[in-house]
Amino acid sequence: MPPPVPSYYRATATPYAPHAPLEGRQEARVVVVGGGFAGLNTALGLAERGLRDVVLLEREQIGHGASGRNGGFVFAGYSLGEQALFDQLGEMRAQALFRRTIEGVHRIRQRVAEYAIPCDAVDAGVIWANWFRDPGVLRTRQQLLAERYGVDWEWLPEARLRELVRSPRYHDGLFERDALHLHPLNYAIGLAAAAAGRGVRIHEHSGVRRLQRDGDRWRVQTASGEVLAEQVVLACGGYLAGLERRIDRAILPIATYVMVTEPLGDRLDECLATRAAIYDTRFAFDYYRPLPDTRLLWGGRISVLDRSPRAVQRLLRRDLLRVFPQLGEVRVDYAWSGLMSYARHQMPQIGGREDGLWWAQAFGGHGLSSTCAAGELLAAAIAEGDPAWREFNDYGLASTYRPLGFMAAQASYWRAELQDWLKTRLEG
């Protein structure tokens, strides 16, 4: 059987010397399990605060999971919308949590510059394009962000939007200037290099097989080694480690799909006159962005099914041509899927216990800024005793009741997809 088609990100990844698997017995202050954004940001945050003896263990390669497979959008917010966050927490606490992700966006810019991470960062904002004729959803969100969160998104009238995004599919839009997009796998590789440069010991192909309490420390065992550590951070996202049942069962691994076209050359200009990334106002929205080599990266759909590259390409190509029919017989060079972690409450789960076990997961769909925020919170908690991580106490480890949770999630998605379809049909 031929090897699977790699993602565009993996095919264009920054070369680096692989991090050797863990061998023998080591000791550490902190072990971080998971080499995605949450784990890397935590490890780097600890090192930046002067904490030594940090070990990071990754079962596959750095950025193997959702961190190296996503759309590459860097913007503020959570899967739980701003209105629901406000309703649940009230003004001050909602603003504090939202501000964490704004700070995450700023810190990502800072780290890309400080560590000279070659991740094709495009600091040109994000456009939220209205799939529907009714501008109400745009006006409502624009007003909410301005009045409750102090965030201004620019109104894009239909004529202006269509100058930028050359599709008759959309109507008005909003432009979020304080946002960017980048090559997420190369960003992850850059974070790992930055952490290693500050003394973090990183080991790839070092899946943790057993985690147990040993006196006043944790014993973290892999196939060929073990680490005795004072504290452990589990940051495995949708790729469950099977180490702590209560933490694993609190998330649903949900798949999303991404593809990348052939280089389009001048044909890209027929579709886009902007370097911004774009997503639309449906629940089941498309998201896409231009790449430096004139390809178009296109993503969308969520599902409990982790489909094959061929199936992903078939589904997404159809979605692409609904928006840009002028691309006609465009060739798709890469297609892949990846597992995100979602909680029932649609918020990140960031927490810890008195015995030194910490966790950071459930960033589904908004992972770049929120994982950066989570890493900073946990690093400050472990290195400095900062209690700010408790801001997320309301969003705990509520069970997702797998496998029934998968059925409920898929049914919810289909219901929302049907509502999008009905609204589109009613508008004509």
SVG drawing of the C-alpha trace seen along z (x, -y; Angstrom):
<svg xmlns="http://www.w3.org/2000/svg" viewBox="-38 -50 58 52">
<polyline fill="none" stroke="black" stroke-width="0.4" points="0.0,0.0 1.4,-3.4 2.1,-5.8 -0.7,-8.3 -0.6,-11.7 1.0,-14.1 -0.6,-17.4 0.7,-20.5 2.1,-21.5 4.1,-18.3 5.3,-18.5 6.6,-22.1 7.7,-21.7 10.9,-23.4 13.7,-20.8 15.0,-20.1 17.1,-17.5 14.6,-15.0 14.3,-15.0 15.6,-11.6 13.2,-9.2 13.4,-9.1 15.9,-6.6 16.7,-5.4 15.7,-7.2 15.6,-10.9 14.4,-13.4 12.6,-16.7 10.7,-19.4 7.9,-19.2 6.9,-16.8 4.7,-18.0 2.9,-15.3 2.0,-16.4 4.0,-18.3 1.2,-20.4 0.5,-24.1 -0.7,-23.7 2.2,-21.6 4.8,-23.7 3.5,-27.0 3.5,-25.6 7.1,-24.3 8.3,-27.5 6.5,-29.6 8.2,-27.7 11.6,-28.1 11.0,-31.8 10.3,-32.1 13.6,-30.5 12.3,-27.1 14.9,-24.4 14.5,-20.6 11.5,-20.6 10.9,-17.5 8.3,-17.4 7.2,-14.0 5.5,-13.6 4.1,-10.3 4.7,-11.0 6.4,-14.2 6.1,-17.8 2.8,-19.2 1.5,-15.8 -2.1,-16.4 -4.5,-19.3 -1.7,-21.9 0.0,-20.9 -3.1,-20.3 -5.4,-23.3 -6.3,-26.3 -3.7,-28.5 -6.0,-31.3 -4.8,-33.4 -7.7,-35.4 -9.3,-36.1 -12.2,-34.2 -13.5,-30.7 -15.8,-28.1 -18.3,-29.4 -19.6,-32.6 -19.1,-36.0 -22.8,-36.4 -22.9,-33.1 -19.7,-33.8 -21.1,-37.1 -24.4,-35.5 -22.7,-32.8 -20.0,-34.9 -21.1,-38.5 -19.2,-41.4 -16.0,-41.5 -15.2,-37.8 -16.2,-37.4 -14.0,-40.3 -11.1,-38.8 -11.3,-35.5 -11.7,-37.1 -8.7,-39.4 -6.6,-36.3 -7.0,-35.3 -6.3,-38.9 -3.1,-38.7 -2.5,-35.3 -2.6,-36.8 -0.2,-39.5 2.2,-37.0 2.2,-34.8 3.3,-37.9 5.9,-38.6 7.3,-35.0 7.4,-34.8 9.5,-37.9 11.6,-37.2 12.5,-33.6 12.6,-34.4 10.1,-31.5 9.8,-31.0 6.1,-30.2 4.8,-32.5 3.0,-34.7 0.6,-37.1 -0.5,-39.9 -3.4,-41.0 -6.5,-40.3 -9.5,-38.0 -12.8,-38.6 -16.1,-37.2 -18.1,-37.0 -21.9,-36.9 -23.4,-33.8 -26.9,-35.2 -28.6,-38.3 -29.8,-39.3 -27.1,-41.6 -28.5,-41.2 -26.0,-38.6 -23.1,-40.9 -24.6,-44.0 -25.4,-42.2 -21.9,-40.7 -20.2,-44.0 -22.2,-45.9 -21.6,-43.2 -17.8,-43.2 -17.6,-47.0 -19.9,-47.6 -19.1,-44.6 -15.5,-43.7 -14.0,-46.9 -13.1,-45.4 -13.8,-47.1 -14.5,-45.1 -14.8,-47.1 -18.0,-46.9 -17.5,-45.8 -20.5,-46.7 -21.3,-44.1 -19.7,-46.1 -16.4,-46.4 -16.5,-42.8 -16.9,-41.6 -13.9,-43.7 -11.8,-41.7 -13.5,-38.3 -14.6,-37.9 -17.6,-35.7 -21.3,-36.4 -22.0,-34.0 -21.4,-36.6 -23.2,-39.8 -21.8,-42.1 -18.9,-41.3 -16.8,-42.3 -13.0,-42.7 -11.0,-41.8 -7.7,-43.7 -6.1,-42.3 -5.6,-38.8 -3.2,-36.9 -2.7,-33.6 0.4,-31.3 1.8,-27.9 0.9,-26.2 3.2,-23.2 6.2,-25.5 5.1,-27.6 5.0,-24.5 8.4,-23.5 9.6,-27.0 8.2,-26.9 9.9,-23.6 13.2,-25.0 12.7,-28.0 12.0,-25.8 14.9,-23.5 17.1,-26.5 16.1,-27.5 16.9,-24.1 13.7,-22.1 14.4,-18.4 12.1,-17.3 11.6,-13.7 9.6,-12.6 8.3,-9.1 8.0,-8.8 4.4,-8.0 3.6,-7.8 2.3,-4.4 1.9,-4.8 1.5,-7.7 1.5,-6.9 2.1,-8.5 5.4,-7.4 5.7,-8.9 5.7,-12.7 6.5,-12.6 5.0,-11.3 6.5,-8.4 6.0,-8.9 6.9,-5.8 7.5,-5.4 8.5,-2.3 12.2,-2.9 12.5,-5.2 10.9,-7.0 10.9,-10.4 10.4,-11.2 8.8,-14.6 7.3,-16.9 4.5,-18.0 2.9,-16.8 0.9,-18.6 -1.4,-16.6 -1.8,-18.5 -2.9,-15.8 -5.9,-17.5 -8.0,-15.2 -5.3,-12.5 -6.0,-10.9 -3.1,-9.5 -5.3,-7.2 -3.5,-8.2 -6.2,-9.8 -9.7,-8.7 -11.5,-11.7 -9.4,-14.1 -9.8,-11.9 -13.5,-11.4 -14.1,-15.2 -13.5,-15.8 -14.8,-14.6 -12.2,-14.2 -13.9,-15.8 -12.5,-15.8 -12.2,-18.8 -11.1,-18.7 -8.6,-20.7 -7.3,-20.7 -4.8,-22.8 -5.1,-23.4 -2.4,-23.4 -0.5,-26.8 -3.0,-29.1 -0.8,-31.9 -3.0,-34.7 -6.1,-32.6 -5.8,-33.4 -6.3,-37.0 -9.7,-36.1 -10.8,-35.0 -9.1,-37.1 -7.8,-40.7 -6.8,-40.4 -4.2,-38.6 -6.7,-38.3 -8.0,-34.9 -11.8,-34.3 -14.6,-32.4 -18.3,-32.7 -21.3,-33.1 -22.8,-29.6 -22.5,-27.2 -20.9,-24.8 -18.7,-27.4 -16.0,-27.3 -12.6,-28.8 -9.8,-29.6 -6.7,-31.7 -4.2,-32.4 -0.8,-30.8 2.6,-32.4 3.0,-30.1 -0.5,-31.2 -2.2,-28.0 -5.6,-28.3 -5.9,-26.5 -9.6,-25.5 -11.1,-23.9 -14.5,-23.2 -17.0,-20.8 -16.8,-19.0 -17.6,-15.4 -17.0,-12.5 -15.6,-10.7 -11.8,-11.0 -12.2,-10.6 -9.6,-9.5 -7.8,-12.2 -9.8,-11.2 -13.1,-11.6 -12.0,-15.0 -11.0,-16.2 -14.3,-15.2 -16.3,-17.0 -14.3,-20.2 -13.8,-20.6 -17.6,-20.8 -17.7,-23.4 -14.9,-25.4 -16.7,-25.5 -19.9,-26.8 -18.0,-29.9 -15.5,-30.2 -17.0,-28.5 -14.4,-30.3 -11.8,-27.8 -13.5,-25.1 -11.3,-22.1 -8.8,-23.2 -6.5,-20.4 -6.2,-19.6 -2.7,-18.6 -3.2,-17.9 -6.1,-16.8 -6.2,-15.7 -8.2,-15.6 -7.3,-16.1 -8.8,-15.7 -9.7,-18.6 -10.8,-18.3 -14.2,-19.8 -15.8,-20.0 -19.6,-19.9 -19.4,-23.5 -17.4,-24.6 -14.6,-26.2 -11.1,-25.2 -10.4,-23.0 -7.5,-24.4 -6.9,-23.2 -4.8,-21.4 -4.8,-19.4 -3.0,-19.6 -0.9,-16.5 0.7,-18.4 -1.3,-17.1 -2.3,-19.8 -4.3,-19.7 -5.0,-21.9 -7.4,-20.7 -10.7,-21.3 -9.5,-24.2 -11.6,-23.0 -11.7,-25.4 -9.9,-28.3 -6.7,-26.8 -3.8,-29.1 -4.6,-32.1 -6.3,-30.0 -3.5,-27.4 -1.0,-30.3 -3.1,-31.7 -3.3,-28.3 0.4,-27.8 1.0,-31.2 -1.5,-30.5 -0.1,-27.1 3.5,-28.2 2.8,-31.1 0.9,-28.7 3.7,-26.2 6.7,-28.5 5.3,-31.4 2.2,-30.1 0.0,-32.5 -3.7,-31.5 -5.0,-33.2 -5.7,-29.8 -8.7,-29.5 -10.5,-32.0 -11.4,-28.8 -12.9,-26.9 -16.4,-27.3 -15.4,-25.2 -14.3,-22.0 -14.0,-18.3 -17.6,-17.6 -18.0,-14.1 -18.9,-13.9 -20.4,-10.4 -18.6,-8.8 -19.7,-7.0 -23.2,-8.6 -21.5,-12.0 -20.3,-11.4 -23.9,-10.7 -25.2,-13.8 -22.4,-16.0 -23.0,-14.7 -26.8,-15.1 -26.2,-18.7 -24.0,-19.4 -26.5,-18.0 -29.3,-20.1 -27.3,-23.3 -26.3,-22.4 -30.0,-21.9 -30.8,-25.3 -28.1,-26.9 -29.6,-25.2 -33.1,-26.2 -32.2,-29.8 -30.3,-29.9 -33.2,-28.5 -35.7,-30.9 -33.6,-33.9 -33.5,-32.6"/>
</svg>
